[in-house]
Every structure is written in structure tokens, then in C-alpha cells.
Amino acid sequence: MRMIMRRFSLLATYYFLLGSLFTLSLALSLVDELRNDGIELVAPGDSSFGSASAAFNHRFTFHPTAVTFPQTPEQVSTIVQTAVKYNTHVSARSGGHSYIANGLGGRNGTLVIDLNRHLTGIQVDNAAGTATIQSGNRLGDIALALNEQGRGIGHGTCPYVGIGGHASFAGFGYASRLWGMAIDAIVEINLVLANGTTVTASKSRNSELFWGMRGAGPSFGITTSITVQTFPVPPSATVFTYNWDMAADKASSAVQAYQSFSLGQVPPEFGSEFMLYKGSKKGRVGMTLQGVWFGDADLFEDTINPLLNQIDQQPQETHVQPGSYINSVAFFGDEDGRLNTTGIPDGNDNFYVKSLLTPESQPIATESWDAFANYLANQGFSTSLDWFIEIEEFGGPKSAVNAVPVDDTSFVTRDALFLIQFYGYTDDVNANFPGSGFTLVDGMVNSIITNMPSTWPYNAYTNYLDNRLQDWQRLYFGQHYGRLQQLKASVDPKNMFQFPTSIELP
């Protein structure tokens, strides 16, 4: 019996090595063919492969077959066709900020198409008020280019985030209550399908594909450019920050006041969030109310005072600064106010994130806010992990985000009041993320959910991806998931665009 087992083990090892050699041979052939086709790339063994294949979140390490840098949409098509020939999964990377490294495919062996090195053109049509933006652009550079023409769109604050993924999964920021999210501005998409063909999608051409791309785009194709409807930038923009250090009970009352305020007739020009973080001592929570008022600077105090008057403690620090629209983007962007990312390396982090989109029709109850504030003030203070929480004002009766009918795009949440991000991180980007960090962040979310009814209809946000999330199909895509699966079967039947949270084949 021992001899039989030994022979079986040797055979298993032999076939494993044979399979590995075969896989390696295919990968080498794929790389050679791409190089012969004039595709710029780095592969394992190249000196720059380590940096080119590094994830933004150092909690993840994956080893792609190669990282390609196409210079034209036609080269994107060539890369995809070659990947199909060698049965290799493909993933696009725009800015590389996927929280779970989906830009690297979320697994080993993916062929990465990095769009940021070359596909960074921006063309503004002043007559139409539109802009065509190639997918390698980052948000800071887009904001600068559009602002030069007196235009803007709704998008997030980090200047290094790529527009490709950001606009595929929604793209929310301070101006979104006024202008809508990034996906809401898109009027046309140019993309490469899984068979390598190049198509254009809009409401009048390939309309079902256009619907799916705006909310789940990377599952269906490689976006090479989007055309967006831009908006005139406001004449002024007032940035504001108010800081507190509060006991748990007052912290709970403060966020409840913010919730009541957000449920009211808040003008769409008011974009804000409440940030929560470790307090000065156990039993306390640090809090910052911050954002931008895009209306007349003289009306700012009339807008915010009804909220401040309901918070039972004067802020320790206050900063209110009227200025230009682009100054407001820079203020909440990079630490030094820089928006131009050209030639400047991005940073990295080591973190775990969860998210909630809370229904406007069923706001978070007092019991949940109390449990949440107590958890942050106690367990949140005792942990060695660094953390912060963003409670973003997503909806309200006058929000442009929720004015979009739910079936107009595949992004499913058009009835949320708050978008909440729970972010735990360690300062050592190269350390193993501690198991206690998962427990801490899970506990933050559970302190809210477990004190709400079991039928509470919350969702999660696809730009704040969580690789440990159970039932992610429902929480990210809701009732649209079945329709998205049918689209997947139609345009990517071989599942070439596959990553951990990609739309599955039916």
C-alpha cells in the first residue's frame, strides 16, 4: 500500500510539473507574440515587472502573465485577440486603485492591460459641452483639463484614481448631489469586446451594452474612452471643515442630527461627509464635518447653520474658505494640493474596507447609532489599527444621484441617503494585515446592521470593494444581477473578463 501511495504521489507531482511547464510555455508564447506585434509590455523576469505588477493595496500580491501598455485602441484589440488565442483572462487597469486588486485580475496568471501610460487624451467640445476622455486618465488630470474650459463633472476626490474603473462603478464625490455621479455624465463609450472587436455604445447604439457598462463595465469589455456631458463650474466653491472630539453619546447625537439634516431639503449645491476616527481617549470619538458648498458664498452659513445648531458641542476647530471650483477639488485631493499626476508616482496602502449604502426610506435607528458610536469609542480606541469612517451625504430629496431612475443604468442604488465607508489600515504597507483588523472593521458594520430589522434593505458600493463580502452579487448589483448575467453571456460567453467580483455567467 505504501508503495502504491508513493507511486501515486510521484505521478501527481509529475503531472503537476508537466501542467506547470505547459502553462509557462503558453505564457512565454503569448508574451513573444505580443512583443512581435509591437506591444509594449513587461513580463516576469523583467527588471520593472515587480513595480508594474504591484497592487495599490499591499494586502494583495498577484503575479500576472504580463502587464501590457497599449498606445492605441487598436493595440488594445490586438492584446485581447491574442489573449483569446492563448485562453488567458484579461483585466484592464486604469489608475490601479481597485481595493482588491481587480485591475490585476484578482488572481495569478491574468494578462493586464494598463491604460494609464499612453491612453490619456482628453478632447473637449465646447460647442456641445462634452468631453471625450481616454480611460488611462486620472481624476486630478481630468479635473484640471475640464476646468481650463470652465467645465466639470461629478467624481471622487483622490487625484490618482483612474476614470476607467471609477466611472464604470458609479464615481461619487462632493459635486455628485449637484451634477450626478460620473456614470450619469456618460453619453458614449468606446470599448473592446471579448472577441477583440471595437464597438461604440450609447443610448441609441448597443443600448443594452451601454446600460451594463454604466455600473459593471469591466465585466463586459475594455473601455478605451468615454464621452461625458460636462457642466459649467460654479462661480465660487466654499470648502469647510469642523472638528470635534466627542463622548460616545454626543457623537451618536451628532450623526443623528446629520441624518435628520440630510433627510431634509438640503440644496444640491451642498456636498458633505462626516468623518469619524479615533478619539483623544477611550470613550470618545474624533469627528470632522467637511465638504464643499457650490452655491453663493453669502448663503453658506444659512445652509449649514441648521445642522451645526443641532450638534450639542461647539467645534474645537473650524475652517471655512471661499474660493474657486478647482481650488475646492485640490483642497480635498492630494495632501499638497497637487492635481497633476503626470510623472509623479502614486502611493500605496495596506487596508481592509467595507461599505454600506443606507436606504433613505428606512434611516439608521437610534439604537444602531448608539451601538456604533460606543463601538468606535471603545473597541475603536483600544485597537492598534488605524481607521477612519466616512459617512457621505449621498441622497436626500434634492440629490441628482437619486433623481436618476433605477433602471437607467446598471448601478442599482438610487434610493440611498448615506454612503458609508469603513476603512481600517496599518502604517506599514509591507506588513501582513492583522486578523484583528478584519474583526474590527466587521464589528463597525455589524454594530449598525445587527441593531436594524433583519429585512433592512441596505446595499454595498462597488467602488469600495470587499473581497470577504458574502452575498456580494445582491449587495453590489441587486435586482439587476440577472439581467447583467444575460448580457455577460451575450458579449463574453468565454468569461475572458473575469475577476473576483465580475458578473458570472448564468
N, C-alpha and C positions, 0 to 999 in steps of 0.2 A: 504493500500500500504506500509506504514511504517513497519507494522508487517511482511509482505512478505519479504521485504528487510532485515529485522533483521534476519528472519529465514534463508534466503539465505546466509547472512554473517556468521552465526553460522555454517551452513553446510560447507561452503567454508573453514572456519577455522578448522573444524573437519577433513575434508579430507586432508587438508594441513598437519595437525599434524599427521594424520594416515600415509600419504605418507612419512613424515619425519621419523617417528618411523620405518616404513618398511625399508627405506634406511639405517637408523642407524643399524637396526638388521642385514641386509645383510653385512654391513661393519664389524660389530663385528664378524659375522660368517666367513667372509673372513680372517680377522686377526687371528682368532682362528685356522683356518685350516692351514694357513701358519706357524704359530708357532708350531703346531703339526707336521708339515713336517720338522721341524728343521731349518726354515728360520729365520735368524737374522733380526729383524725389530724394529722400534719404531712407535707407534700409538698415536692418541690423548689421552692425559691423562698421557703419559709417560713423565718423567722429561726432557728428551733430545729432545722431539718432536719439541719444538719451534726452537731450533738451527738447527735441522736436516731438517726442512721444510722451513727455511728462504731462500729467494731469494737473489742472488748476487746483483741485482738491487732492492733497497728497495722501489722503486716506485710501486712494486708489492707485494701483500700478498695473498697467496693461501693456502688452507687447504687440503692437500692430505688425502686420506683414510689411508695411511700408507707409510712409507719410508722403503724399504727393502734393505738389504745389502748382496746380494748373494756371496757365496765363490767360486762357480764353475759355468761354463756354464750350467751344468745340473740343478743347482738351479735356474738359470735364466729361463730355460724351465719350471720348476715346478711353478714358480711365474706367468708366462704368462698363463699357463693352468688353474691355479686357478682363475686368473682374468677373463678369458673367462667364466668359470663356473658361476661367480657372475656378469657377464656383466659389468665389471668395466674397464674403459680405463686405459691404461698403458703408462708410459713415462720413458725413460732412462735418467739418469743423469750421466755424465762423470766427468766434472770439475765443472759444475753448473754455467757456465758463460753466459748462454743464456741471451741476453739483455732484453728479455721479459718473462723470467722465463718459457720457454718451457720445461725445464728439470723437472719442477713441473707439467707439463701438461697444463700450461697456464690457469687453471681453478681449481675450487674446486673439490674434490672427486676422483682425479686420484690416481692410485697406482704407486708410484715412485720406480724405480729400480736403486739404487745408486751403481755405479760400482767402485767408487774410493776407497772404504775402503779395498777391498780384491783383485779385479781383476787388478793387477798391475804388472804382469810378463812381462819381456822383454827377448827374446831369439834372439841372433844374429848368423846367419850362415855366418861365414867369407868366406867360400869357394864360396857360391852363392852371397854374398854381400847383403843378405836380412836380415830383422829383423821381428819377429812376436811380436806384441805389443798388450797386452790386453787393453781393452777400458777404464779402470779406470785410466790409466796413464795420467800425466800432462806433458805439453811441456818441462818444465825445467828438469824434471827427464828423459825424453826421450833423450833430447839433451846430458845430461851427460852420459847416458848409451851407446848411439851410439858413442859418442866421444871417449870413452875408447877403442873402436875398430877402431878409426880413420875414423869413418863414420858419415854421417849426411843426413838429408832430409830438404826440404823446409817447413817452418812452421812459425807461428807468433811469436811475441816477449814476450808476457806475460807468465811467467813460470807456472802460476796457471790454465791456460786454459786447459781443458781436450781434449785429442786427439779424443774422440768419436764424439762429435759434430763438432769440428774443421775440422777434415778430412772428415766428411760427407758433409759439405757445401763448401768445397774448401780448405781453410787453406793457406793464403798468408802471406809472410814475406820477409825480405831483400834478402834471398837466392833464392827466387822463380823465379826471372828472369834468374837465372843460372840453377836451378835444377827443376823448375816447382813447383806447389803447392802440398800440402800434398796429395790431391786426385790423383794427377798424379803419385805418387810413389806407390800407392796401386796395388798389383798384386793378392791379395786374401783376402776374407772377410769371417769370420765365424760369423754366426748370428742365432738368434732365431726368427722364424716367428710368425705370429699372432695366429696360432693354436698350438704353443708350440714346433713345430718340429725344430731341429737344422740342418742347411744346410751350405754348403760352396759355395761361389760364386766367379767366376773368368771369364776370357775371354772364357774359354773352358767349364765351368760348370755353369749352371744357368746364362747365359751371359746377358739376359735382366735384371735380378735382379742385377747383377754386375754393369750394366750401371746405373740403377736407384739409387743404393746405393751411387754411387760417384757423389753426388750433391744434394740428397734429402733423404739420408739414414733413418733417424728416422721415416719417414712415412711408412716404409716397414718392419722394424724389429729392434731387439735389437742386435747391433753389440757387440760381446764378444771379438773379436780380429781381427786385420788386419795384413797382411804380406806386407811389403813395400820393394821396391828396394832402397837401400841406395847408397850414393855417397861418394867417398873419400873426406875428408875435405881438403880444400886448405892449402898449406904450411904457408900462412900468411893471415891475415884479418886486414884491416885498418879501424878503426872507425873514424867518423868525425862529427863534429857539427860546424855550422857557424850561429851566431846570429846577427839579425838586429832589429832596431826599425825604421820603415819607415813611411813616409807620404803616404796617400792612393794612390796617383798617382804612386809613386815609388814601392809600394807594388804590384800594378797591373802589372807594367812593369816587376817586378821580377818573378812573377808566369808565365807571358807570355814568359819570357826568359827560364824558366824551361820547359814549354810546348814545345817550339821550340827545346830545347836541347833533350828532351825525344823522340821527333819525329825523331831524327837523329840516326846515327849508334852507339848508346851507347853500350859498351860491356856488355854482360850478367853478368859479374862479378861485375857490379856496381848496388847496390841496395840502393834506396834512397827514401826520402819523404821530402816535405816541410810542416812544422808545422806552423800554424797561431794561434795567441792568442791575448788577449787584449794588446793594445799598452800603451806607457807611458803617453799619454794624448789623449784627443779627437782629431780625425783626423789622428791618427797614428795606425799602426798595428805591433804587435810583430811577428817576423818570425824566424824560425830555419830550416836551411837545414841540414839534418842529414842522416846517413846511414852507409853502410859498403862497402868497396872495397875489393873483394875477390881475386884480381889479385896480381901481383908482386908489392910490396910496392913502388918500384922505379918508377912505371908507374902511380901512383895515381895522381900526380899533372898534368901530361899530359892529364889525363882523365877528371878531374874536372875543370881545368882552363878555357876551352872554355865556361863553364857555368858561372863561377864566373866573367869572363871578361865582360859578358853581363849584369851583375847586377850593376846598376848605384849608388852604395854606398858601401863603404868598411864595412865589418862586424865589429861590436863592440867587439865580442869575437870569437875566433877560437880555436878549439880543434881537433887535428889530432894525432891519436895514433895507430901505427902498433902493432900487437900482434898476438895471436893465434885465430883460429876459435872460440873455446869455450869461449875465453875472449870477443869476439865480441857479442856472444849470451848473456853472463852475463851483459855486459855493457848496453844493451838496455832492460834487463829483470827487475828483482826486483830492488828497489831503492838501496839496499845494495849489489847488485851483486850476490845475492844468487839464485841458480837454483834448489837446492834440496828442494822440498816442503814437504817431509815426516814429519809428526807430527807438521807442522807449519800451524796455521790457516790462511785461506785466508781472505782478507779484503772484504768490501762491498762498494757500491756506490749508489747514488741516481741521476739518469740521464735519458736523452732522446737523442736518436740518429737517424739520417737519413744518407743515403748514396747515392752516385752516382757512376756508372761506365760509364765513358765518352768515346764515340767512337773515335778510332784512326783516322777513315776516316773523321770525322767531328769535329775537335778540338773546344774547347770553344772559342768563338769570343771575340774580344777586348771589345765590349760593355758589354758583360757579366762579364768579369774580372774586368772592371772598376766599374760596379754596385756592384759587390761582395765586392771589396776592400773598396768602400765607405760605404757600409752597415756595414762591420766589424769595420771600423774606427769610425763610428758614433753611430749607434744603438748598436753595439757590445761593445763600450766603456761605454755607458750610462747604460747598464743593471747591475743589482746586481748579476746576474747569472754568474758563472764561465763557461768558454767554451774553447774549442780548436778545430782545424780543421786539419786533416791530408790529404794532397794531396800525395798519394802514387804512385810511378812510377811502374805501373802495366805492361805496354806493351812496345811498341817500336819494330822496325824491328827485333831486336835480342833477344827478350824476349822468354824464354822457355814456359811461360804461354800461349802465343798466338800461339805457334808452334803446339799445340795440336789441331787436328781437332775438330770442334764444336760438332759433334755427337759422339765422342769417349766416353764422359761422359755426365751425365745429367746436369752438370754445363754449363750454356748456353752462358756465356760471354767470348768469346775467341778473341775479337777484340777491347778491351778497351785500352786506353792509360793511364788513371788515375783511381784509386780507391780513392774516397774522402769520408772521414768520418767527419760528423758534430756532435759534442759531447757537449751537454750542461748539467751542473751538479751543484748541491748545496753541500756545505761542510757539511751540517747537513744531515747525511744519514737517519735520522729518521723523518725528516720534510716532510710535504706534498710538492710534487714537484709543483712549481708555474705555473699557467696557462700562465703567461708571458714567461716562459721558452719554451713552445711549440711554441708560436708566434715567439720568437727569432730564434729558430732553423729552423722553417718553412721558415722564411724570408731569412735566409742564402741560403737555397737551391733555393728558388724562385728567388732570385736576379740573379742566373745563368740561370735557366730554362726559365723564362719569357723573357729573352733577346736573347734566341735562337729560331730558327724556331719551329713552333708547331709540325713539323714532326721529330724533333731531336731524334735520336734513342738511348737514354740513358737507362741504366738498374740500378738496385739496388742490393746490396750484401747481401747474405743470412746469413753471419756471423755477420752482423751489422743490426739486425732485428728492424723493426719499426712497432709497433702494430697499428699505426694510418694510415699506408700507404694504399692509395686507389689503386685498380688495382694491388695488390701485386702479384697475380698469373702471370701476364705478366711481371712485372718488375723484379721479382725474377727468374722466370723459362722460360719466353719467349715462343718460338715455341716448346719447349719440354713439355709444360704442359699437352697437350692432351695425349701424349704417357705415361707420368707419371701417369695420371689418369687411363689409361688402366692397367698399372702394379699394381696400387693400388687395382683395382677391382679384379685382379687375385690373389694377395697374402694376401690381408687384406680386404675381402669383408664385414666384420662386422665393419670396421673402428675402430679397437681396439687401434691402434696407432694414436691418434687424439689430436691435439693441434692447436692453432690459425692459424698457417701458415703451417699446414700439408697438403699434397696433398689430395684434395677432391675426393670422389667417383664420377664417371661420371654420 
